[in-house]
Amino acid sequence: MQAAWLLGALVVPQLLSFGHGARGAEREWEGVWGGAQEEEREREALMLKHLQEALGLPAGRGDENPPGTVEDKEDWEMEEDQGDEEEEATPTPSSSLSPSPTPEDTVTYILGRLAGLDAGLHQLHVRLHALDTRVVELTQGLRQLRNAAGDTRDALQGLQEAQGRAEREHGRLEGCLKGLRLGHKCFLLSRDFEAQAAAQARCTARGGSLAQPADRQQMEALTRYLRAALAPYNWPVWLGVHDRRAEGLYLFENGQRVSFFAWHRAPRPEPGARPSATPHPLSPDQPNGGTLENCVAQASDDGSWWDHDCQRRLYYVCEFPF
């Protein structure tokens, strides 16, 4: 018994010194400086344990383990690990209330969402089809309206042309019935005051033009007609004669050149009287307006021609074919 105790006393310090050296190196490596007292307590505990084993003493004999020994520390760490395992095993209320979804649940959710999207797309396609059908119907209706509008426009244009022909025919008949018929033409006096261009437009709308006496016979017949219509007054009346294209080049409204003229001439002095060097102030020789007076009017009393400003508003006489 004593030999065993002595052997343990010799071997245990060597083992302890080796173990404590390695542990001290590890702690020194880790930089722990405040563990000197803990190492001393651990050394004493290990020596006591080895002595008990060498002497064959029961492990429970002797003083109780002081607080802070290795066995207490290991027991405390084991209890802490068991507590952690129990806490992990114990289900929390939140985990029991909202369990994590399984892959099957995820797939089911995705399929449901896809089915909803497919139903929405189907409804959208149905509405788009209905809208497309409505657009086609509206397009067809618009095409029909456009065709109807074109037909109406053509009909209106035809009516306007017919109305123009009727007005021209009515003017021609009125001119020949109410006016002066002379050969293949008729003259009709209008007592409306118009400028020369407006008078020509009015005569054209009635199927004629401003009067264009082609020869002296027509000129004399027109003079008698105007004198009888406007007597006892003397009114200038527009004719279809002008020199707007070139000064001194007098043309009819149809573009033909005038072959004869009936210009007004100032009164001649009586035989034996001295001729005057100045023109007559009230009736000078015509034409005398130059470029300012390019349109010709006929006096209703004697049938003489006078040049006037084309914008002057006068009576006018229309000519109609018969």
Secondary structure, 3 states (H helix, E strand, C coil): CHHHHHHHHHHHHHHHHHHHHHHHHHHHHHCCCCCHHHHHHHHHHHHHHHHHHHHCCCCCCCCCCCCCCHHHHHHHHHHHHHHHHHHHHCCCHHHHHCCCCCHHHHHHHHHHHHHHHHHHHHHHHHHHHHHHHHHHHHHHHHHHHHHHHHHHHHHHHHHHHHHHHHHHHHHHHHHHHHCEEECCEEEEEEEEEECHHHHHHHHHHCCCEECCCCCHHHHHHHHHHHHHHHCCCCCEEEEEEEEEEECCEEEECCCCECCCCCECCCCCCCCCCCCCCCCCCCCCCCCCCHHHCCEEEEECCCCCEEEECCCCCEEEEEEEEC
